[in-house]
Amino acid sequence: MPSDSHTADAGKDGAQEPVTLGDRFEILPSQSIPALDGVAGPAFAARAVRGRKAECFAIICSGQLPPRIDATTMLLTIDNPGLIRFLDQGVIPWGPDGSRRLAMVFERPLGRRLRATLDAVADPMPEDQIQRTVMHSLVPVLKELAGRGITHGSIRPTNLFLREGGGGTGLSFGECASTPPGIGQPAVFETIERAMSEPAGRGTGSPADDLFAFAVTLMFLAFGRNPVQDLDDEALLAARIERGTYAALVGGVRIPTNLIEPLRGLLIDDPKQRWGLNQLDLWISGRRLSPKQAQLLKRASRPLEFAGQDCWHCRGLARLLVRNGGAAAILIDNGELDRWLRRGLSEDVLAESVALAADGTVGGAGKTVIDRKVARVAMTLDPSAPIRYRDKSVMPDGLAVALADAFLRRDGVQPLAEIVAWQLPAFWAGIQAEGGAELVPMVQAFDTLRGLLEKAGTGFGIERVLYEMNPYLHCLSPIVIDYRATSAAELLTALEAAAGRRDRTRDPFDRHIIAFIASRHRHLDDALFILLTTSADPVRTIAAMLTILADIQSRFAVGPLPALCQWLSTLMEPAFMRFHNRPHREIARRQVEKAATDGKLVTLLRCIDDPEAISKDATGFAAARRKHKAIVNETEKLRDIISKPDEITETTGRQVAAIIACVVGVLVAAVLCLMFLVK
Amino acid sequence: MAKRSDGRSRKQSGGGGGGGVAFFVFVVVPAAVFAAPTALLFAVGLVPTFVAAIIDRDPDKSAPMTVGPLNLCGILPFTMEMWRHNHTLTEATRLLGDPFTWMVMYGAAALGWVFYYMIPPMVTGFEVVRWQSRIDSLKSKKVSLIEEWGPEVTFSDEALVRQQQEAAASAANAAARR
């Protein structure tokens, strides 16, 4: 595999030998560092092969979470003491089974993790220390990340490291490269909208989301503990919706006076009113602003009783609706929701929008229609909330990671596919009050994805959508998942490695592999992929697959692939059977065996794709059939003749007797005439 | 072969009557008028052939065709002797009065009957052996054809189409499973 890593004996001795990553770093599998373990996987000691003296560590991604590759190029360029420096990444062989893992190398933090767990109790951090140490260390990082358009996505007390030595103490943010933003983040550190989404579906987020998480982190430090330790995520979210995040987190605890203003400003739930980096910067530089009051959601004059609860506002109701789809559909259809919106909430415009959303559910049947209707109504009631469909709750820009996560967990793919199929992201974009023009590309992209989803055949469908939405995702086919192939060329090498396994499958391709190739190698004709599924002729199927793989091998100059060729040759029996002539079958088999040994897929393809030989065989077969028919006819005729000896006697026998008699008679007569003439 | 015989027999029987009359008018009558001694000798000597012609129900008339030539050979020496020395009715009568003449003429006819009864079974035996050998040869050719082209070479057009359809259906099922 064209990887930037290799190891001398990693495969032999259980990966206890150092594993090198691109000749730049050595990862030491024998030296794990549990204190630095990340959400993506365990941490191990690492060292630079040359030059660098600083200590390093590597996180070996377990592969259970989708990787965050898109931001790594940018993160490599950040050299800020307030952020653990990201040094390198690459796929390495890991473990005795030869499987491969994504490794990410970071500079080792100088101090310990600030909090081991979120529920750890410590002395409250004095406000001047928060101001001098925490803010002065970390706000510049937030600014740099925002300037580069990167979201950290993992800001929390357990991902802060003390920076001791060098004459001062400071803090550093932990790594954020190994997982997509928000995927390992507790809901308390997310805005209400993102907290309502499932972790994998929170999307890329924004610097404003980092700032929100930073404010919650400050609150944890100021209190010295988790202020909402006794509340689970659902209860906390309900409290935040009801009372606002600031009030829900602070509760009745006294907060240092100086921190009230920034925390209140940074934790406002309305994104338009929430403090940004500019306001925080002004505050840090000494300018004091009047504390902002949190704007609560519009409350109805009377509650709507639904699912055993009293709903006072749209956001809370929307959450309940998606959890009780069947009852929600009744509530929508019987007009009770409409009445409550008009009379209880005095929202006639919203009531109209809800009616339109409910009526616009066309197509599908049964439960699907109900789920779609409820999802659309919930979105209309709470436009900034995630798309909530069945048990899924995802931001439109988080759909890609959520889909990858669902595939990796092998659970919950269907609802996500239906979200794309039913164009819910486009509906979500359509009801947003702001950012309409910015959302157009997203809507167009989802429209294209829907086309790919609805196309029949391998190479399309939800797997194709997965790889189109996640351009850096490795192939998730069970055949090659352990080899982390991220390009078509790597896939070939992964298949070559998989071909040597005893437990290999019958076919070296499945829906994932075909969709992966279709999305990563765009030079191929779609008709080839359609042939893989729709052709009833197995020879055409294998020929199409060989054409695809041979094209990749030649285009990317992938070396010989004897094991893969041998694997493919086991599927070529139908190609041999196409020849009626048995000796030619044997010749073709020997040719394929030879081509497989050479490891060239093109040669293999030529063996089965020879129209001249096929035509010659067909002509020969037709002639052989005619010949066989003639033999059968003649044999039957002869059998018929010899089954009636009396007839032979009466016909041929008598004729022969007559002829012999005539000949004898003529001869005797000739002799007599001669004697008569001589005398 | 039997059909061919029947066709020929019809043809011969159809023209037989006319031929017989012509033979009588143009050969027998002139011979009786212009070569009465020879005609007498032939008339008496060819009795076995005439008898064979009458009793043979085969349209091909293989019995007179077998007996006749040899019967004729039996008459020929005496006819030549008569032609050489004295071609008269007296001489013809003398020859007919000699038992040796009768023995030679009818002995030759008897040899014809021997031919008629002995040769056909021998021919049948020979033919059966010959055709059996040909069948064996065809059988080995058939076996080598099947070895080279498979049992499909023996299929009828319908069976071949059916087999191809079954193969296609099976492949389609496999594709669907994929």
Interface residues (C-beta under 8 A of the other chain):
Chain A: T458 D507 D510 T533 T534 S535 A536 D537 P538 T541 P574 H580 N581 R582 P583 G620 F621 A624 R625 K627 H628 I631 V632 E634 T635 L638 R639 I641 I642 P645 E647 I648 T649 E650 T651 T652 G653 R654 Q655 V656 A657 A658 I660 A661 C662 V664 G665 V666 V668 A669 L672 C673 F676 K679
Chain B: M1 A2 S5 D58 D60 S62 A63 M65 T66 V67 G68 P69 L70 L72 C73 L76 P77 M80 W83 R84 G112 F115 Y116 M118 I119 P120 P121 M122 V123 T124 E127 V128 W131 Q132 R134 I135 L138 K139 K141 K142 L145 I146 E147 E148 W149 G150 E152 V153 T154 A168 A169 A171 A172 A174 A175 R178
